[in-house]
């Protein structure tokens, strides 16, 4: 009897493993890649039935054994910690490919992939760095004066980026040019128009530190930090003073996930900004150039993904880039693309694409400028849109790009912009899906797909 039970349980275990592999597509429902469609999963009902049936069998077997089984072999207190991870923390852990001293780090390539890809490149396990390898990586970081919009791509895995630096880099991607000086001034704590390494580390410690450190700031500094580093500041999970430890007299958060622990390690940004000895000062012009280069590099990476070596992308590809971070069902997604059928297909150049993305970094100012129209229920015409964008950014959008945007977001075909729909999707695009990340994966995405299959079966 016991041998038969063991055989059955082994069979169920093997079957469950295969079934779990089948449902690995859950994260694929995200519109991030913009090519995945729920309708392609023809066997969704069979999979549902198998998963439910297998679950019932396993549950019954566990009841008979009288034992409690924890998912991922974790203890209850460990699981309660894991669910507190923010979407950015989960994404950093997912893409970080190297480790040193119990601390997780991204490489330059990891960072770029985390911004533009849904999944990290395949790897067997994280690479554990030695102290000698850390020294070698430091020697390969170019100085600030040799920075370019190709730097992260050319360095690939020749550098390390900490979690707090990851948050800082994410915040750069959403900042308009007018916000560069404000960000620099936050680092320049003594107001001498120069930032040294210690000033830079102070801000980094605030980004990843305990709640006590944040509360010690004056109200003005708290608001400034929230405005400049909103990715890090607003997304912080509920860490209390109890999570803080002490190292060399400084507060730090001892994080079990290897995200917050402070190390005396020279990371890519520290060496790039302040030199190998850490004695250089960072001036605004160098800081501004670095931010511009990073924004350009990420946009080039996205553009080239669709251009396939050509100078332009199609209007449909442009729409896909805009929609890739918004969670839409298949019918809604296709409806947006279908609106482009009557648009002149002359292509979108990188300059046009970059200019439009720079406008998105000024989206907050644009919403203020448009408020007078929306409050009066006044539809927004192309001329009004064009004028408002130029006022907010100082840069005019090309007539063809404006026509393309209006075609995508002209819901009822009256020649005017569907403002609320446009703003909602552009916010998703600006923040690269982080604000709606939870809706794009897991159980909620699965339920949505099942509902769509039910509709299509009627």
C-alpha positions as CSV (number, residue, x, y, z in Angstrom):
1,X,0.0,0.0,0.0
2,X,2.8,2.4,0.9
3,X,4.7,1.6,-2.3
4,X,1.6,2.2,-4.3
5,X,1.0,5.6,-2.6
6,X,4.6,6.6,-3.2
7,X,4.3,5.7,-6.8
8,X,1.1,7.7,-7.2
9,X,2.6,10.7,-5.5
10,X,5.7,10.5,-7.7
11,X,3.4,10.4,-10.8
12,X,1.4,13.4,-9.5
13,X,4.6,15.2,-8.8
14,X,5.9,14.7,-12.3
15,X,2.6,15.6,-13.8
16,X,2.3,18.7,-11.7
17,X,5.8,19.8,-12.8
18,X,4.7,19.5,-16.4
19,X,1.5,21.4,-15.7
20,X,3.4,24.2,-14.0
21,X,5.6,24.5,-17.0
22,X,2.4,24.9,-19.1
23,X,1.2,27.9,-17.1
24,X,4.5,29.7,-17.2
25,X,2.8,31.9,-19.8
26,X,1.1,33.9,-17.0
27,X,3.6,36.8,-17.2
28,X,3.3,36.8,-21.0
29,X,-0.1,38.5,-20.8
30,X,1.7,41.8,-20.1
31,X,1.4,44.2,-23.0
32,X,5.1,44.8,-22.5
33,X,6.1,43.0,-25.7
34,X,3.0,44.0,-27.4
35,X,2.9,40.9,-29.5
36,X,1.5,38.4,-27.1
37,X,-2.2,37.7,-27.5
38,X,-4.4,35.8,-25.1
39,X,-6.3,34.2,-28.1
40,X,-3.1,32.3,-29.0
41,X,-3.6,30.0,-26.0
42,X,-6.1,27.5,-27.6
43,X,-5.8,25.0,-24.8
44,X,-6.5,27.4,-21.9
45,X,-9.5,25.4,-20.7
46,X,-7.7,22.1,-20.8
47,X,-4.9,23.7,-18.8
48,X,-7.3,25.1,-16.3
49,X,-9.0,21.7,-15.8
50,X,-5.6,20.0,-15.4
51,X,-4.3,22.5,-12.9
52,X,-7.5,22.4,-10.8
53,X,-7.6,18.6,-10.9
54,X,-4.0,18.3,-10.0
55,X,-4.4,20.7,-7.2
56,X,-7.3,18.8,-5.7
57,X,-5.3,15.5,-5.8
58,X,-2.2,17.1,-4.1
59,X,-4.4,18.8,-1.5
60,X,-6.1,15.5,-0.7
61,X,-2.8,13.7,-0.4
62,X,-1.4,16.4,1.9
63,X,-4.5,16.1,4.1
64,X,-3.9,12.4,4.5
65,X,-0.3,12.9,5.4
66,X,-1.3,15.5,8.0
67,X,1.6,17.8,7.1
68,X,1.8,21.5,6.1
69,X,3.6,22.3,2.9
70,X,4.9,25.8,2.3
71,X,5.3,27.2,-1.2
72,X,8.9,27.3,-2.3
73,X,9.9,25.5,0.9
74,X,9.8,28.8,2.7
75,X,8.7,29.5,6.3
76,X,5.7,31.7,7.0
77,X,7.7,34.6,8.2
78,X,9.9,34.5,5.1
79,X,6.9,34.4,2.8
80,X,5.4,37.4,4.6
81,X,8.6,39.3,3.9
82,X,8.7,38.4,0.2
83,X,5.2,39.7,-0.4
84,X,6.2,43.2,0.8
85,X,8.6,43.6,-2.1
86,X,7.7,46.4,-4.5
87,X,7.6,45.9,-8.2
88,X,10.9,47.6,-8.6
89,X,12.5,45.5,-6.0
90,X,11.2,42.3,-7.6
91,X,12.4,43.5,-11.0
92,X,15.9,44.3,-9.7
93,X,16.2,40.8,-8.1
94,X,14.9,39.2,-11.3
95,X,17.5,40.9,-13.6
96,X,20.5,41.2,-11.3
97,X,23.0,38.7,-12.6
98,X,26.0,39.2,-10.3
99,X,26.6,39.0,-6.5
100,X,29.3,40.2,-4.2
101,X,29.4,39.8,-0.4
102,X,25.7,38.8,-0.2
103,X,24.7,41.9,-2.2
104,X,23.0,41.7,-5.6
105,X,24.2,43.9,-8.4
106,X,23.1,44.6,-12.0
107,X,25.5,44.9,-14.8
108,X,25.0,47.7,-17.4
109,X,23.5,45.1,-19.7
110,X,21.2,43.9,-16.9
111,X,19.9,47.5,-16.4
112,X,19.1,48.1,-20.1
113,X,17.3,44.7,-20.3
114,X,15.3,45.5,-17.2
115,X,14.0,48.7,-18.9
116,X,13.1,47.4,-22.3
117,X,12.6,43.6,-21.9
118,X,10.0,41.5,-20.2
119,X,12.3,38.7,-19.1
120,X,16.1,38.6,-18.4
121,X,18.4,36.7,-20.7
122,X,18.7,33.0,-19.8
123,X,21.3,32.1,-17.2
124,X,22.0,29.2,-15.0
125,X,22.8,31.2,-11.8
126,X,24.2,34.5,-10.7
127,X,27.9,35.1,-11.1
128,X,29.6,35.5,-7.7
129,X,32.4,38.1,-8.0
130,X,35.7,38.0,-6.1
131,X,37.5,41.1,-4.7
132,X,40.0,40.8,-7.5
133,X,37.2,40.9,-10.1
134,X,35.7,44.0,-8.4
135,X,39.1,45.7,-8.8
136,X,39.2,44.7,-12.5
137,X,35.7,46.0,-13.2
138,X,36.6,49.4,-11.6
139,X,39.6,49.8,-13.9
140,X,37.3,49.3,-17.0
141,X,34.9,52.1,-16.2
142,X,35.4,55.1,-18.5
143,X,35.8,58.6,-17.0
144,X,32.9,61.1,-17.2
145,X,34.5,63.1,-20.0
146,X,34.5,59.9,-22.2
147,X,30.8,59.1,-21.6
148,X,28.5,58.6,-24.5
149,X,25.0,57.4,-25.5
150,X,26.7,54.0,-26.2
151,X,28.3,53.5,-22.8
152,X,26.0,51.0,-21.2
153,X,25.8,48.9,-24.3
154,X,29.6,48.9,-24.9
155,X,30.4,48.0,-21.3
156,X,27.9,45.1,-21.2
157,X,28.9,43.2,-18.1
158,X,32.0,45.3,-17.3
159,X,30.5,47.1,-14.3
160,X,28.2,46.8,-11.3
161,X,25.1,48.8,-10.4
162,X,23.6,48.7,-6.8
163,X,19.9,48.7,-6.1
164,X,19.9,52.4,-5.0
165,X,21.7,53.3,-8.2
166,X,19.1,51.4,-10.1
167,X,16.4,53.5,-8.6
168,X,18.4,56.7,-9.4
169,X,18.8,55.6,-13.0
170,X,15.1,54.8,-13.3
171,X,14.3,58.3,-12.1
172,X,16.6,59.8,-14.7
173,X,14.6,58.2,-17.5
174,X,11.4,60.2,-16.6
175,X,13.0,63.6,-16.0
176,X,12.6,66.5,-18.4
177,X,15.7,68.7,-19.2
178,X,14.3,71.4,-16.8
179,X,14.5,68.9,-13.9
180,X,18.2,68.1,-14.4
181,X,19.3,71.2,-12.5
182,X,16.9,70.5,-9.6
183,X,18.2,67.0,-9.3
184,X,21.8,68.2,-9.3
185,X,21.0,70.8,-6.6
186,X,19.7,68.0,-4.4
187,X,23.0,66.3,-4.5
188,X,24.9,69.6,-4.1
189,X,24.1,69.8,-0.3
190,X,26.7,72.6,0.4
191,X,25.6,74.7,-2.6
192,X,29.1,75.1,-4.1
193,X,28.0,74.0,-7.6
194,X,30.0,70.8,-7.2
195,X,29.0,67.3,-6.0
196,X,31.6,65.2,-4.3
197,X,31.4,61.5,-3.6
198,X,30.2,61.9,0.0
199,X,27.3,64.1,-1.1
200,X,26.3,61.6,-3.7
201,X,26.4,58.7,-1.2
202,X,24.2,60.7,1.3
203,X,21.4,60.9,-1.3
204,X,21.8,57.3,-2.2
205,X,21.6,56.3,1.5
206,X,18.3,58.2,1.7
207,X,16.9,56.4,-1.4
208,X,17.6,53.1,0.2
209,X,17.6,53.9,3.9
210,X,15.2,53.5,6.8
211,X,12.1,55.5,7.4
212,X,13.8,57.3,10.4
213,X,16.3,58.8,8.0
214,X,13.5,60.1,5.8
215,X,11.5,61.6,8.6
216,X,14.6,63.5,9.8
217,X,14.5,65.5,6.6
218,X,12.7,68.9,6.7
219,X,9.4,69.1,4.8
220,X,10.9,71.0,1.8
221,X,13.6,68.3,1.3
222,X,11.1,65.5,1.6
223,X,8.9,67.0,-1.1
224,X,11.9,67.7,-3.3
225,X,13.1,64.1,-2.9
226,X,9.6,62.8,-3.7
227,X,9.4,64.9,-6.8
228,X,12.9,64.1,-8.1
229,X,13.2,60.5,-7.1
230,X,9.6,59.4,-7.2
231,X,10.5,55.9,-8.4
232,X,12.5,55.3,-5.3
233,X,10.7,57.5,-2.8
234,X,7.1,56.5,-3.3
235,X,7.7,52.9,-4.0
236,X,9.5,52.2,-0.7
237,X,8.0,49.3,1.3
238,X,7.1,49.6,4.9
239,X,10.5,49.6,6.5
240,X,10.6,50.8,10.1
241,X,13.4,51.8,12.5
242,X,13.5,48.2,13.6
243,X,14.9,47.2,10.3
244,X,17.9,49.5,10.7
245,X,21.3,48.5,11.9
246,X,24.5,50.2,12.4
247,X,27.8,50.1,10.5
248,X,30.5,52.6,11.1
249,X,28.0,54.7,12.9
250,X,25.7,55.1,9.9
251,X,22.1,53.8,9.7
252,X,21.4,51.2,7.0
253,X,18.8,48.6,6.2
254,X,19.9,45.0,6.6
255,X,17.8,43.5,3.8
256,X,17.5,39.7,3.5
257,X,17.1,40.1,-0.3
258,X,20.5,41.7,-0.7
259,X,19.1,45.0,-1.9
260,X,19.9,47.5,0.9
261,X,23.0,46.4,2.7
262,X,25.8,49.0,2.5
263,X,29.2,47.9,1.2
264,X,32.4,49.8,0.6
265,X,32.4,48.8,-3.1
266,X,33.2,51.2,-5.9
267,X,30.2,50.8,-8.3
268,X,30.1,51.9,-12.0
269,X,28.4,55.3,-11.2
270,X,30.8,56.1,-8.4
271,X,33.9,55.5,-10.5
272,X,32.4,57.2,-13.6
273,X,31.4,60.3,-11.7
274,X,34.3,60.7,-9.2
275,X,37.2,58.7,-10.7
276,X,39.0,55.6,-9.5
277,X,40.3,57.3,-6.4
278,X,36.9,59.0,-5.7
279,X,38.5,62.5,-5.4
280,X,37.0,64.1,-8.5
281,X,34.1,66.5,-8.2
282,X,30.9,66.2,-10.4
283,X,29.9,69.5,-12.1
284,X,26.5,70.2,-13.5
285,X,27.5,70.1,-17.2
286,X,28.9,66.5,-16.8
287,X,25.8,65.5,-14.8
288,X,23.5,66.9,-17.4
289,X,25.4,65.2,-20.2
290,X,25.2,61.8,-18.4
291,X,21.4,62.1,-18.0
292,X,20.9,63.0,-21.6
293,X,23.1,60.2,-22.8
294,X,21.3,57.6,-20.7
295,X,17.9,58.8,-21.9
296,X,19.1,58.6,-25.5
297,X,20.7,55.2,-25.1
298,X,17.5,53.6,-23.8
299,X,15.4,55.2,-26.5
300,X,17.8,54.0,-29.2
301,X,17.6,50.5,-27.8
302,X,13.8,50.6,-28.0
303,X,13.7,52.2,-31.5
304,X,16.2,49.7,-33.0
305,X,14.2,46.8,-31.6
306,X,11.5,47.8,-34.2
307,X,13.5,49.5,-36.9
308,X,15.5,46.3,-37.7
309,X,18.4,48.4,-39.1
310,X,16.2,50.9,-41.0
311,X,16.1,54.7,-40.4
312,X,12.4,54.7,-39.5
313,X,9.8,52.6,-37.8
314,X,6.3,52.1,-39.0
315,X,3.3,54.0,-37.5
316,X,2.0,50.7,-36.2
317,X,5.3,50.0,-34.5
318,X,5.2,53.4,-33.0
319,X,1.8,52.6,-31.6
320,X,3.1,49.3,-30.2
321,X,5.9,51.1,-28.3
322,X,3.4,53.5,-26.8
323,X,1.0,50.7,-25.8
324,X,3.5,48.1,-24.6
325,X,3.3,49.1,-21.0
326,X,-0.5,49.4,-20.8
327,X,-2.6,46.3,-19.9
328,X,-5.2,45.9,-22.6
329,X,-7.2,43.0,-23.7
330,X,-6.9,41.8,-27.3
331,X,-9.9,43.6,-28.7
332,X,-8.9,46.9,-27.2
333,X,-5.3,46.6,-28.4
334,X,-6.4,45.7,-31.9
335,X,-8.8,48.7,-31.9
336,X,-5.9,51.1,-31.3
337,X,-3.9,49.6,-34.2
338,X,-6.8,49.5,-36.6
339,X,-7.2,53.3,-36.3
340,X,-3.9,53.6,-38.2
341,X,-5.2,52.0,-41.4
342,X,-6.1,55.4,-43.0
343,X,-2.9,57.2,-41.8
344,X,-0.2,58.0,-44.3
345,X,2.5,55.4,-43.9
346,X,5.7,57.4,-44.3
347,X,7.4,56.1,-41.1
348,X,8.6,57.7,-37.9
349,X,12.2,58.7,-37.6
350,X,14.3,58.4,-34.4
351,X,14.4,62.2,-34.1
352,X,10.6,62.3,-34.1
353,X,10.4,59.4,-31.7
354,X,13.0,61.0,-29.3
355,X,11.2,64.3,-29.4
356,X,7.9,62.8,-28.5
357,X,9.4,60.9,-25.6
358,X,11.0,64.1,-24.3
359,X,7.5,65.6,-24.4
360,X,6.3,62.6,-22.3
361,X,8.9,63.6,-19.6
362,X,7.0,66.9,-19.5
363,X,3.6,65.2,-19.2
364,X,2.8,66.8,-15.9
365,X,3.1,70.3,-17.3
366,X,1.1,69.3,-20.3
367,X,-1.8,68.1,-18.2
368,X,-1.9,71.4,-16.4
369,X,-1.9,73.3,-19.7
370,X,-4.7,71.1,-21.0
371,X,-6.8,71.4,-17.8
372,X,-8.7,74.5,-19.0
373,X,-10.0,72.5,-22.0
374,X,-10.9,69.3,-20.1
375,X,-12.7,71.1,-17.3
376,X,-14.9,72.8,-19.9
377,X,-15.4,69.5,-21.8
378,X,-13.7,71.1,-24.8
379,X,-12.3,68.6,-27.3
380,X,-8.6,69.0,-28.1
381,X,-7.7,69.7,-31.7
382,X,-4.4,69.1,-33.4
383,X,-3.5,72.8,-33.4
384,X,-4.2,73.1,-29.6
385,X,-2.2,69.9,-28.9
386,X,0.7,71.1,-31.0
387,X,0.8,74.5,-29.3
388,X,0.6,73.0,-25.8
389,X,3.4,70.6,-26.4
390,X,5.7,73.3,-27.8
391,X,4.9,75.6,-24.7
392,X,5.8,72.7,-22.3
393,X,8.9,71.4,-24.0
394,X,10.1,74.3,-26.2
395,X,10.3,71.7,-29.1
396,X,7.7,71.4,-31.9
397,X,6.4,67.9,-32.9
398,X,6.3,67.1,-36.6
399,X,2.9,67.4,-38.2
400,X,3.0,63.7,-39.3
401,X,3.7,62.5,-35.7
402,X,0.9,64.6,-34.3
403,X,-1.4,63.1,-37.0
404,X,-0.3,59.6,-36.0
405,X,-0.9,60.3,-32.3
406,X,-4.4,61.7,-33.0
407,X,-5.2,58.7,-35.2
408,X,-4.3,56.3,-32.3
409,X,-6.2,58.2,-29.7
410,X,-9.2,59.5,-31.7
411,X,-11.7,57.1,-30.2
412,X,-14.8,58.2,-32.1
413,X,-13.2,59.3,-35.3
414,X,-14.2,63.0,-34.9
415,X,-10.7,64.3,-35.5
416,X,-10.2,65.2,-31.8
417,X,-8.0,63.7,-29.1
418,X,-9.6,61.3,-26.5
419,X,-7.8,63.1,-23.7
420,X,-8.4,60.9,-20.7
421,X,-7.4,57.7,-22.6
422,X,-4.3,59.5,-24.0
423,X,-3.1,60.7,-20.6
424,X,-3.6,57.3,-18.9
425,X,-1.7,55.3,-21.5
426,X,1.1,57.9,-21.7
427,X,1.6,57.7,-17.9
428,X,2.0,54.0,-18.3
429,X,4.5,54.6,-21.0
430,X,6.4,57.2,-19.1
431,X,6.7,55.0,-16.0
432,X,7.3,51.9,-18.1
433,X,4.5,49.9,-16.5
434,X,5.6,50.1,-12.9
435,X,2.5,51.8,-11.7
436,X,0.3,49.1,-13.2
437,X,2.8,46.2,-12.9
438,X,0.7,44.1,-10.6
439,X,-2.2,44.0,-13.1
440,X,0.1,42.6,-15.8
441,X,1.1,39.3,-14.3
442,X,0.0,36.5,-12.1
443,X,-3.5,35.6,-11.1
444,X,-5.2,38.8,-12.2
445,X,-3.8,38.5,-15.7
446,X,-4.8,34.8,-15.8
447,X,-8.4,35.6,-14.8
448,X,-8.6,38.3,-17.4
449,X,-7.5,35.9,-20.1
450,X,-10.0,33.3,-19.0
451,X,-12.8,35.9,-19.2
452,X,-11.7,36.8,-22.7
453,X,-11.8,33.1,-23.7
454,X,-15.3,32.9,-22.3
455,X,-16.4,35.9,-24.4
456,X,-14.8,34.4,-27.6
457,X,-16.5,31.1,-27.0
458,X,-20.0,32.6,-27.0
